Each structure stands twice: as C-alpha cells, then as structure tokens.
Amino acid sequence: MMTTPTLRWAQRMSGDMQIAGLSERTEAAYLRAVRQLAKFYQGRSPEDLSEADVRWVAQVAPQPGSTRSN
C-alpha cells in the first residue's frame, strides 16, 4: 500500500499523464514503476529521492529477460 505522500504524488502524476494524452496502459506501467520505487525505498515519496537514488535502482534492478547475476 502506498503512503499518503506517495499516493498524492501518484495522483498528480496520473493527472499529468492524462493531460499529456498517454494511453491507459502507459499510465498504468509508469504508476506501477513509481509504486515499486516507493516500496523499495520503504514508502519514501518519489519527490524525496535524489537523482542518484533513482539511477542506482535502475542499475541494480533486474531487467525483464535479464540473465546477469550479481
């Protein structure tokens, strides 16, 4: 479950994506990624994360179809 700051951020993000005309599937995928990011950082709002935090997760997260081992 998302925390209140993360939920507010996701709602605002959803509205922005609707205004931009993104498809429902794209919106769902982006929101899922934000939920996973918040979960990884134990409920911290994405606004509280630094660019370095996000880049680090992107580097260490397993990619779909990836066979690399750490």
NORTATA-V423444 format. One record per residue. RES is the residue in one small letter. PSI is psi in degrees with one decimal (* if undefined). OMEGA is omega in whole degrees, 0 to 359 (* if undefined). Layout:
res=RES psi=PSI omega=OMEGA
res=RES psi=PSI omega=OMEGA
This chain:
res=m psi=137.9 omega=181
res=m psi=146.8 omega=176
res=t psi=166.4 omega=183
res=t psi=-47.9 omega=179
res=p psi=-39.7 omega=180
res=t psi=-38.9 omega=179
res=l psi=-45.5 omega=178
res=r psi=-41.9 omega=180
res=w psi=-43.0 omega=180
res=a psi=-38.7 omega=178
res=q psi=-42.2 omega=178
res=r psi=-41.8 omega=179
res=m psi=-42.0 omega=179
res=s psi=-45.9 omega=178
res=g psi=-42.9 omega=179
res=d psi=-40.1 omega=181
res=m psi=-34.6 omega=177
res=q psi=-42.4 omega=178
res=i psi=-37.8 omega=180
res=a psi=-10.9 omega=177
res=g psi=23.0 omega=178
res=l psi=152.4 omega=180
res=s psi=160.1 omega=179
res=e psi=-37.1 omega=180
res=r psi=-40.1 omega=178
res=t psi=-45.3 omega=179
res=e psi=-45.3 omega=180
res=a psi=-41.2 omega=180
res=a psi=-42.9 omega=180
res=y psi=-42.8 omega=180
res=l psi=-36.4 omega=176
res=r psi=-42.1 omega=179
res=a psi=-39.8 omega=179
res=v psi=-41.2 omega=177
res=r psi=-42.6 omega=180
res=q psi=-38.4 omega=178
res=l psi=-45.4 omega=179
res=a psi=-40.1 omega=179
res=k psi=-44.1 omega=180
res=f psi=-41.4 omega=181
res=y psi=27.1 omega=172
res=q psi=47.1 omega=173
res=g psi=2.2 omega=178
res=r psi=141.4 omega=177
res=s psi=142.6 omega=177
res=p psi=-28.0 omega=178
res=e psi=-24.3 omega=182
res=d psi=-7.6 omega=182
res=l psi=144.4 omega=177
res=s psi=165.7 omega=175
res=e psi=-36.9 omega=179
res=a psi=-38.0 omega=177
res=d psi=-47.8 omega=183
res=v psi=-42.6 omega=179
res=r psi=-39.6 omega=181
res=w psi=-46.0 omega=180
res=v psi=-41.8 omega=181
res=a psi=-31.6 omega=181
res=q psi=-34.2 omega=186
res=v psi=-16.1 omega=181
res=a psi=137.7 omega=177
res=p psi=136.6 omega=179
res=q psi=145.9 omega=178
res=p psi=130.1 omega=179
res=g psi=2.0 omega=182
res=s psi=143.0 omega=176
res=t psi=7.6 omega=181
res=r psi=148.0 omega=178
res=s psi=147.5 omega=181
res=n psi=* omega=*
